[in-house]
Amino acid sequence: MAASKIAITIDDRTLKRLDLLVKSKFFPSRSNAIQQAVTEKLNRIDKSRLAQECAKLDPEFGQSLAEEGFSMELEEWPEY
């Protein structure tokens, strides 16, 4: 995957905490830690958007779609 270099500004306290994690080998580098954090945040945003859209759905309409044609299928099933 292609990567791009960027410059960021981060407060000293956060940077010190990040450096401790890198020093303890929790992350291989600052860059890796920040990349993982951004990726995780973007994934959370995507999931949040999906949840918001799902909340707009009408459960009764969804149920009717799921059951559409189900009564005909029951008549076609062989008896055991």
N, CA, C and O atoms as a DFTB+ gen file, in Angstrom:
320 C
 N C O
     1  1       0.841      -1.168       0.000
     2  2       0.000       0.000       0.000
     3  2       0.891       1.238       0.000
     4  3       1.897       1.300       0.708
     5  1       0.504       2.212      -0.802
     6  2       1.255       3.459      -0.862
     7  2       1.055       4.243       0.433
     8  3      -0.004       4.171       1.056
     9  1       2.055       4.971       0.818
    10  2       1.980       5.769       2.041
    11  2       2.434       7.188       1.733
    12  3       3.246       7.422       0.839
    13  1       1.893       8.120       2.492
    14  2       2.255       9.530       2.337
    15  2       2.773      10.059       3.651
    16  3       2.299       9.682       4.723
    17  1       3.757      10.942       3.553
    18  2       4.294      11.597       4.749
    19  2       3.466      12.829       5.042
    20  3       3.111      13.590       4.143
    21  1       3.160      13.015       6.336
    22  2       2.445      14.207       6.763
    23  2       3.124      14.754       8.008
    24  3       3.900      14.053       8.659
    25  1       2.834      15.992       8.333
    26  2       3.325      16.587       9.572
    27  2       2.116      16.833      10.461
    28  3       1.074      17.292       9.994
    29  1       2.258      16.524      11.744
    30  2       1.162      16.768      12.678
    31  2       1.685      17.535      13.888
    32  3       2.884      17.554      14.168
    33  1       0.771      18.151      14.581
    34  2       1.092      18.808      15.841
    35  2       0.372      18.040      16.929
    36  3      -0.812      17.731      16.801
    37  1       1.086      17.731      17.999
    38  2       0.516      16.941      19.086
    39  2       0.997      17.533      20.408
    40  3       2.141      17.974      20.519
    41  1       0.129      17.541      21.395
    42  2       0.536      18.159      22.665
    43  2       1.610      17.312      23.360
    44  3       1.698      16.101      23.154
    45  1       2.423      17.979      24.186
    46  2       3.580      17.334      24.820
    47  2       3.200      16.134      25.685
    48  3       3.892      15.116      25.674
    49  1       2.119      16.249      26.424
    50  2       1.715      15.149      27.317
    51  2       1.365      13.895      26.512
    52  3       1.768      12.788      26.868
    53  1       0.621      14.078      25.435
    54  2       0.252      12.950      24.583
    55  2       1.492      12.346      23.935
    56  3       1.616      11.125      23.843
    57  1       2.394      13.188      23.492
    58  2       3.619      12.708      22.856
    59  2       4.468      11.895      23.836
    60  3       5.030      10.865      23.464
    61  1       4.560      12.353      25.077
    62  2       5.324      11.607      26.082
    63  2       4.704      10.231      26.321
    64  3       5.417       9.234      26.438
    65  1       3.376      10.182      26.391
    66  2       2.702       8.892      26.578
    67  2       2.935       7.987      25.374
    68  3       3.163       6.787      25.526
    69  1       2.877       8.560      24.190
    70  2       3.119       7.800      22.965
    71  2       4.542       7.265      22.940
    72  3       4.766       6.104      22.598
    73  1       5.501       8.104      23.298
    74  2       6.898       7.676      23.314
    75  2       7.142       6.541      24.309
    76  3       7.956       5.653      24.053
    77  1       6.442       6.570      25.438
    78  2       6.571       5.467      26.401
    79  2       6.081       4.148      25.799
    80  3       6.678       3.095      26.022
    81  1       5.002       4.217      25.045
    82  2       4.481       3.007      24.399
    83  2       5.440       2.487      23.327
    84  3       5.613       1.279      23.170
    85  1       6.051       3.399      22.601
    86  2       7.041       2.998      21.588
    87  2       8.271       2.418      22.272
    88  3       8.804       1.396      21.840
    89  1       8.721       3.070      23.340
    90  2       9.908       2.602      24.066
    91  2       9.683       1.211      24.665
    92  3      10.599       0.391      24.709
    93  1       8.452       0.956      25.126
    94  2       8.148      -0.353      25.711
    95  2       7.794      -1.395      24.646
    96  3       7.392      -2.512      24.974
    97  1       7.944      -1.027      23.373
    98  2       7.721      -1.926      22.233
    99  2       6.242      -2.271      22.028
   100  3       5.927      -3.248      21.348
   101  1       5.329      -1.478      22.611
   102  2       3.903      -1.678      22.358
   103  2       3.600      -1.354      20.899
   104  3       2.797      -2.029      20.257
   105  1       4.250      -0.315      20.386
   106  2       4.202       0.055      18.976
   107  2       5.628       0.091      18.455
   108  3       6.545       0.452      19.192
   109  1       5.831      -0.278      17.191
   110  2       7.190      -0.245      16.647
   111  2       7.717       1.171      16.415
   112  3       8.927       1.396      16.399
   113  1       6.791       2.126      16.236
   114  2       7.213       3.507      15.974
   115  2       6.059       4.469      16.252
   116  3       4.904       4.060      16.372
   117  1       6.391       5.733      16.349
   118  2       5.358       6.757      16.490
   119  2       4.418       6.711      15.292
   120  3       3.196       6.760      15.433
   121  1       5.015       6.618      14.124
   122  2       4.239       6.617      12.893
   123  2       3.221       5.482      12.888
   124  3       2.059       5.684      12.536
   125  1       3.658       4.297      13.276
   126  2       2.766       3.144      13.315
   127  2       1.643       3.351      14.324
   128  3       0.490       3.023      14.044
   129  1       1.965       3.883      15.473
   130  2       0.963       4.130      16.519
   131  2      -0.089       5.114      16.032
   132  3      -1.285       4.894      16.227
   133  1       0.343       6.184      15.407
   134  2      -0.597       7.198      14.929
   135  2      -1.439       6.639      13.787
   136  3      -2.640       6.900      13.713
   137  1      -0.817       5.877      12.906
   138  2      -1.563       5.273      11.796
   139  2      -2.644       4.332      12.335
   140  3      -3.780       4.357      11.859
   141  1      -2.297       3.506      13.322
   142  2      -3.293       2.605      13.912
   143  2      -4.421       3.373      14.577
   144  3      -5.586       2.992      14.463
   145  1      -4.087       4.440      15.264
   146  2      -5.099       5.246      15.955
   147  2      -6.067       5.887      14.958
   148  3      -7.280       5.877      15.170
   149  1      -5.539       6.433      13.893
   150  2      -6.385       7.076      12.887
   151  2      -7.274       6.043      12.206
   152  3      -8.464       6.282      12.001
   153  1      -6.702       4.901      11.859
   154  2      -7.479       3.831      11.224
   155  2      -8.607       3.367      12.128
   156  3      -9.740       3.196      11.678
   157  1      -8.299       3.162      13.407
   158  2      -9.316       2.728      14.364
   159  2     -10.430       3.771      14.485
   160  3     -11.607       3.411      14.530
   161  1     -10.080       5.029      14.538
   162  2     -11.080       6.097      14.654
   163  2     -11.959       6.139      13.410
   164  3     -13.176       6.284      13.526
   165  1     -11.373       6.018      12.234
   166  2     -12.150       6.018      10.995
   167  2     -13.107       4.826      10.945
   168  3     -14.241       4.961      10.485
   169  1     -12.659       3.669      11.414
   170  2     -13.527       2.487      11.457
   171  2     -14.695       2.702      12.409
   172  3     -15.819       2.294      12.117
   173  1     -14.435       3.338      13.546
   174  2     -15.519       3.637      14.501
   175  2     -16.538       4.584      13.885
   176  3     -17.742       4.420      14.080
   177  1     -16.057       5.573      13.145
   178  2     -16.962       6.520      12.481
   179  2     -17.831       5.785      11.469
   180  3     -19.038       6.015      11.397
   181  1     -17.214       4.899      10.686
   182  2     -17.975       4.123       9.703
   183  2     -19.050       3.280      10.378
   184  3     -20.186       3.233       9.905
   185  1     -18.705       2.615      11.480
   186  2     -19.675       1.788      12.195
   187  2     -20.787       2.644      12.783
   188  3     -21.949       2.239      12.791
   189  1     -20.438       3.809      13.266
   190  2     -21.421       4.725      13.831
   191  2     -22.405       5.175      12.753
   192  3     -23.609       5.249      12.996
   193  1     -21.891       5.470      11.579
   194  2     -22.761       5.876      10.469
   195  2     -23.696       4.743      10.086
   196  3     -24.877       4.974       9.827
   197  1     -23.179       3.520      10.046
   198  2     -24.008       2.364       9.716
   199  2     -25.111       2.191      10.758
   200  3     -26.261       1.925      10.409
   201  1     -24.763       2.342      12.027
   202  2     -25.757       2.222      13.101
   203  2     -26.818       3.307      12.971
   204  3     -28.000       3.043      13.190
   205  1     -26.410       4.525      12.617
   206  2     -27.375       5.607      12.444
   207  2     -28.333       5.313      11.297
   208  3     -29.533       5.562      11.405
   209  1     -27.802       4.786      10.203
   210  2     -28.653       4.457       9.060
   211  2     -29.588       3.290       9.392
   212  3     -30.752       3.293       8.991
   213  1     -29.086       2.308      10.114
   214  2     -29.918       1.165      10.504
   215  2     -31.049       1.606      11.427
   216  3     -32.144       1.048      11.376
   217  1     -30.795       2.592      12.260
   218  2     -31.816       3.091      13.179
   219  2     -32.973       3.734      12.422
   220  3     -34.080       3.833      12.951
   221  1     -32.730       4.164      11.205
   222  2     -33.781       4.786      10.397
   223  2     -34.721       3.755       9.774
   224  3     -35.813       4.100       9.323
   225  1     -34.299       2.497       9.751
   226  2     -35.093       1.457       9.101
   227  2     -36.351       1.142       9.902
   228  3     -36.356       1.241      11.129
   229  1     -37.407       0.766       9.207
   230  2     -38.663       0.380       9.836
   231  2     -38.639      -1.135      10.056
   232  3     -38.661      -1.891       9.085
   233  1     -38.594      -1.595      11.315
   234  2     -38.499      -3.028      11.573
   235  2     -39.691      -3.821      11.044
   236  3     -39.534      -4.963      10.613
   237  1     -40.868      -3.230      11.074
   238  2     -42.052      -3.945      10.571
   239  2     -41.957      -4.143       9.059
   240  3     -42.302      -5.210       8.549
   241  1     -41.493      -3.126       8.346
   242  2     -41.326      -3.252       6.901
   243  2     -40.265      -4.305       6.575
   244  3     -40.443      -5.110       5.662
   245  1     -39.175      -4.294       7.318
   246  2     -38.118      -5.291       7.120
   247  2     -38.629      -6.699       7.364
   248  3     -38.296      -7.624       6.622
   249  1     -39.431      -6.862       8.394
   250  2     -40.002      -8.171       8.700
   251  2     -40.935      -8.621       7.576
   252  3     -40.929      -9.790       7.190
   253  1     -41.733      -7.690       7.053
   254  2     -42.649      -8.064       5.965
   255  2     -41.875      -8.473       4.718
   256  3     -42.291      -9.382       3.999
   257  1     -40.756      -7.811       4.457
   258  2     -39.926      -8.213       3.319
   259  2     -39.325      -9.598       3.537
   260  3     -39.260     -10.409       2.613
   261  1     -38.890      -9.859       4.761
   262  2     -38.286     -11.153       5.069
   263  2     -39.292     -12.284       4.935
   264  3     -38.940     -13.396       4.542
   265  1     -40.550     -11.993       5.265
   266  2     -41.582     -13.026       5.239
   267  2     -42.323     -13.105       3.912
   268  3     -43.163     -13.983       3.715
   269  1     -42.008     -12.181       3.000
   270  2     -42.702     -12.144       1.712
   271  2     -42.546     -13.476       0.984
   272  3     -41.430     -13.956       0.780
   273  1     -43.632     -14.046       0.610
   274  2     -43.590     -15.321      -0.114
   275  2     -43.366     -16.523       0.775
   276  3     -43.347     -17.652       0.285
   277  1     -43.197     -16.314       2.065
   278  2     -42.914     -17.419       2.977
   279  2     -44.092     -18.379       3.078
   280  3     -43.895     -19.590       3.179
   281  1     -45.318     -17.853       3.052
   282  2     -46.484     -18.727       3.174
   283  2     -46.577     -19.671       1.989
   284  3     -46.969     -20.826       2.153
   285  1     -46.220     -19.199       0.789
   286  2     -46.241     -20.075      -0.387
   287  2     -45.181     -21.162      -0.266
   288  3     -45.414     -22.306      -0.656
   289  1     -44.024     -20.811       0.271
   290  2     -42.953     -21.791       0.426
   291  2     -43.370     -22.905       1.374
   292  3     -43.034     -24.066       1.139
   293  1     -44.094     -22.580       2.436
   294  2     -44.532     -23.591       3.394
   295  2     -45.446     -24.614       2.735
   296  3     -45.391     -25.799       3.062
   297  1     -46.289     -24.161       1.806
   298  2     -47.207     -25.054       1.122
   299  2     -46.441     -26.007       0.197
   300  3     -46.903     -27.117      -0.071
   301  1     -45.281     -25.577      -0.285
   302  2     -44.521     -26.390      -1.241
   303  2     -43.612     -27.406      -0.548
   304  3     -43.127     -28.326      -1.206
   305  1     -43.368     -27.273       0.742
   306  2     -42.471     -28.179       1.425
   307  2     -43.140     -29.542       1.604
   308  3     -44.321     -29.619       1.943
   309  1     -42.378     -30.616       1.375
   310  2     -42.986     -31.944       1.559
   311  2     -43.161     -32.250       3.035
   312  3     -42.402     -31.764       3.873
   313  1     -44.171     -33.062       3.352
   314  2     -44.385     -33.476       4.723
   315  2     -43.440     -34.615       5.061
   316  3     -43.077     -35.399       4.184
   317  1     -43.044     -34.715       6.303
   318  2     -42.143     -35.785       6.747
   319  2     -42.883     -36.802       7.543
   320  3     -42.290     -37.778       8.002
